Amino acid sequence: MPMSDTFSPVLHRIDQAVRWRAVHPTEPIPPPYEILTRYSRPPADLVSQSERRLKKLMAAADVKKVPPKVQGRRRNRNEVKPLSGLNVEALLGGDKKKTRISSQNAIPDFRQMINNSDSIDGIRETAQQLGAVIEARIKNSFGDIGYARALEEIRVMREELIELEEPEIYNDFAKDLKRKLLSEQLGGNRKDFWWEFRKSKLGIIDATEEDAKAVCRKHALNRFFKKLPLTEHVSSGL
């Protein structure tokens, strides 16, 4: 196509809609002109001519349909069942279900237990177990030695609960952690960990993150970081 014959379908469609509305203020806007949609789909005659050859090609290449996406317990995580029907996790010895999260292997244990949870109560209990591990790690940390590991565990919990669309569970943990830190219940003055927590942007989940509509951002800022005694170090944002 020559450069002089090119055009912007979007701009012409907007122009069409504006002109139509100016003349017909109450009537519905008609569909786009055929010339605007001509190159958005293959010509009908070519489709009909190539259909027989395409079927032969699909048969020769043994083309199969993609397995349907299964909306499972993870809500917005789509699990695809293998066409072979094999349980790869069972073959690798991953079918043993964990019941407790160990401090030495907290993140893998947490993820495995989350994957095996089939109820909200199970998810909540798993998050509470990881929360207890995190609090113990902060409390027993010599200086800030254990802070990086605790922050990574918090980050994983936050991401997993966002994907599960259960932001309230994380928000409850974060609020309780804040209360314990600022009241010096986790091994004395741990406000330096709170500063690292905020710097890592691990605050409560608001409605702008992954469609989790637990609380609005204004509420998150006003309530979660209200009257924080670290104003000399941090701003009022997340």
Summary of the structure (lengths in Angstrom):
residues: 238
radius of gyration: 27.6
end to end distance: 51.6
largest distance: 78.2
contacts: 548
relative contact order: 0.07
helix: 53%
strand: 2%
